[in-house]
Amino acid sequence: VGRTSEGSPNSFLATKQAYGDFELEFEVRVDDALNSGVQIRSRTRQRATGEGPDARAGRVFGPQVEIEAGPGLAGYVYGEAMGRGWLSPAARLVPHAHFRNGDWNHYRIVAEGPRIGTWINGEPIADLTDAAAYASHAEGFIGLQVHGIEPGSGPYEVAWRQLRLRELVDSE
């Protein structure tokens, strides 16, 4: 269970190991007013680059699968601090109600080469192939996000259970 605190930045519970091709399944429940996400193939900046909060040392960056109440964009893939915004094509960013507000939701994420597919409660959400994202993020940690909140809001919670991770390996 992750809990926000007033004015807190994004925080993550991340794997120590880097993963490239994998299948990840989990159940998640999030307060309706909080959005969250799961970082995949991500890393942290080792030194500050450029200007602004997205350029600071220690900043997590990489693909993120969105978690948010519906109707919304849950399950689509965002480029956290990658300078590109949504990795899911804009034409396919259609708000949906497959995420059950206030309840447990089953996510499935398959990352194989440059292709990332996501499902929520058995419904397909994203199916994208992004060679540029794969070139810069072929592997990295998996991180469960507790999104930062503005002062005067919250506290909120996001909870995960039934996490299952399976690496996909070539049979050749």
C-alpha positions as CSV (number, residue, x, y, z in Angstrom):
1,V,0.0,0.0,0.0
2,G,1.3,3.4,-1.0
3,R,0.1,6.5,0.8
4,T,0.6,10.1,-0.3
5,S,1.6,12.9,2.0
6,E,0.9,16.5,1.4
7,G,3.2,18.1,-1.2
8,S,5.0,14.8,-1.7
9,P,6.7,14.1,-5.1
10,N,6.3,10.9,-7.0
11,S,7.7,7.9,-5.2
12,F,8.4,4.3,-6.3
13,L,8.8,0.8,-5.0
14,A,11.2,-0.5,-7.7
15,T,12.8,-3.8,-8.6
16,K,16.6,-4.1,-8.1
17,Q,16.9,-6.1,-11.3
18,A,16.5,-4.7,-14.8
19,Y,13.9,-6.4,-17.0
20,G,13.6,-6.3,-20.8
21,D,11.0,-8.7,-22.2
22,F,8.4,-9.8,-19.7
23,E,4.8,-10.4,-18.8
24,L,3.6,-8.6,-15.6
25,E,0.2,-9.2,-14.0
26,F,-1.2,-7.5,-10.8
27,E,-4.3,-6.2,-9.2
28,V,-4.5,-2.6,-8.2
29,R,-7.0,-0.4,-6.3
30,V,-6.5,3.4,-6.2
31,D,-8.5,6.2,-4.6
32,D,-10.5,7.9,-7.4
33,A,-8.8,11.3,-6.9
34,L,-5.3,9.9,-7.4
35,N,-3.6,8.7,-10.5
36,S,-0.7,6.4,-10.4
37,G,1.3,4.1,-12.7
38,V,3.7,1.3,-13.2
39,Q,7.1,2.2,-14.6
40,I,8.5,-0.4,-17.0
41,R,12.0,-0.6,-18.5
42,S,12.8,2.5,-16.5
43,R,15.8,4.1,-14.8
44,T,16.8,7.1,-12.8
45,R,19.0,10.0,-14.0
46,Q,22.5,9.7,-12.6
47,R,23.2,13.4,-12.9
48,A,21.2,16.6,-13.5
49,T,20.6,17.5,-17.1
50,G,18.9,20.6,-18.5
51,E,16.4,22.7,-16.5
52,G,13.2,22.0,-14.6
53,P,11.9,19.2,-12.4
54,D,12.1,16.5,-15.1
55,A,15.8,17.1,-15.6
56,R,16.9,16.7,-11.9
57,A,19.3,13.9,-10.8
58,G,17.4,10.9,-9.4
59,R,14.3,11.6,-11.6
60,V,12.6,8.4,-12.8
61,F,12.2,8.2,-16.6
62,G,10.9,5.6,-19.0
63,P,7.6,4.1,-20.1
64,Q,4.7,4.1,-17.6
65,V,1.4,2.3,-17.8
66,E,-1.3,4.6,-16.4
67,I,-3.5,3.8,-13.4
68,E,-6.5,6.1,-12.9
69,A,-10.2,6.1,-12.2
70,G,-12.5,5.9,-15.2
71,P,-13.7,6.9,-17.5
72,G,-10.0,7.8,-18.2
73,L,-6.8,6.8,-19.8
74,A,-5.9,3.8,-17.5
75,G,-3.7,1.2,-19.3
76,Y,-2.3,3.6,-21.9
77,V,1.5,4.1,-22.0
78,Y,3.0,7.4,-21.1
79,G,6.7,8.4,-21.5
80,E,7.5,9.6,-17.9
81,A,10.1,12.4,-18.2
82,M,11.0,11.1,-21.7
83,G,10.1,14.5,-23.3
84,R,7.5,12.9,-25.6
85,G,4.3,12.8,-23.5
86,W,2.1,9.8,-24.4
87,L,3.8,6.9,-26.1
88,S,0.4,5.5,-27.0
89,P,-0.6,7.1,-30.3
90,A,-2.8,10.2,-29.8
91,A,-5.5,8.8,-32.1
92,R,-5.9,5.8,-29.9
93,L,-6.1,7.7,-26.6
94,V,-9.8,7.1,-26.0
95,P,-11.1,7.4,-22.5
96,H,-12.8,4.2,-21.4
97,A,-14.6,2.7,-18.4
98,H,-12.8,-0.7,-18.2
99,F,-11.2,0.4,-14.9
100,R,-13.7,-0.3,-12.0
101,N,-13.5,2.8,-9.7
102,G,-13.1,2.0,-6.0
103,D,-12.5,-1.7,-6.7
104,W,-9.6,-4.1,-7.5
105,N,-8.6,-4.1,-11.2
106,H,-6.5,-6.8,-12.9
107,Y,-3.7,-5.5,-15.2
108,R,-1.7,-7.4,-17.7
109,I,1.4,-5.9,-19.4
110,V,3.4,-7.7,-22.0
111,A,6.7,-6.0,-23.2
112,E,8.4,-7.9,-26.0
113,G,10.9,-6.1,-28.1
114,P,9.6,-2.7,-29.2
115,R,6.0,-3.8,-28.6
116,I,4.0,-3.2,-25.4
117,G,0.5,-4.5,-24.9
118,T,-1.8,-3.8,-21.9
119,W,-5.1,-5.2,-20.7
120,I,-7.4,-4.1,-17.8
121,N,-9.9,-6.7,-16.5
122,G,-9.4,-8.7,-19.6
123,E,-10.1,-5.9,-22.0
124,P,-7.3,-4.9,-24.4
125,I,-6.2,-1.2,-24.0
126,A,-2.9,-0.5,-25.6
127,D,-1.0,-2.3,-28.3
128,L,1.9,-0.1,-29.5
129,T,5.2,-0.6,-31.2
130,D,7.7,2.1,-30.5
131,A,11.2,1.6,-31.9
132,A,12.5,4.9,-30.5
133,A,11.3,4.1,-26.9
134,Y,12.8,0.6,-27.2
135,A,16.1,1.9,-28.5
136,S,16.5,4.1,-25.3
137,H,14.6,1.8,-22.9
138,A,15.1,-1.9,-23.9
139,E,15.4,-2.8,-20.3
140,G,15.1,-1.2,-16.8
141,F,13.4,-1.6,-13.5
142,I,9.8,-2.0,-12.8
143,G,8.4,0.5,-10.4
144,L,5.1,0.9,-8.6
145,Q,4.3,4.6,-8.4
146,V,2.6,6.6,-5.7
147,H,1.9,9.9,-7.6
148,G,2.8,13.2,-6.0
149,I,0.0,15.4,-4.9
150,E,-0.5,19.2,-4.5
151,P,-0.5,20.8,-1.1
152,G,-3.9,20.8,0.5
153,S,-5.1,17.6,-1.2
154,G,-5.1,14.0,0.0
155,P,-4.1,11.9,1.6
156,Y,-4.7,9.1,-0.9
157,E,-3.8,5.4,-1.3
158,V,-2.9,3.0,-4.0
159,A,-2.7,-0.7,-3.3
160,W,-1.3,-3.6,-5.3
161,R,-1.7,-7.4,-4.8
162,Q,-1.2,-10.6,-6.7
163,L,1.9,-9.4,-8.5
164,R,3.3,-12.0,-11.0
165,L,6.3,-11.3,-13.2
166,R,7.5,-13.7,-15.9
167,E,10.5,-13.0,-18.0
168,L,10.1,-13.8,-21.7
169,V,13.1,-15.6,-23.1
170,D,14.0,-16.6,-26.6
171,S,13.5,-20.4,-27.1
172,E,16.3,-20.4,-29.7
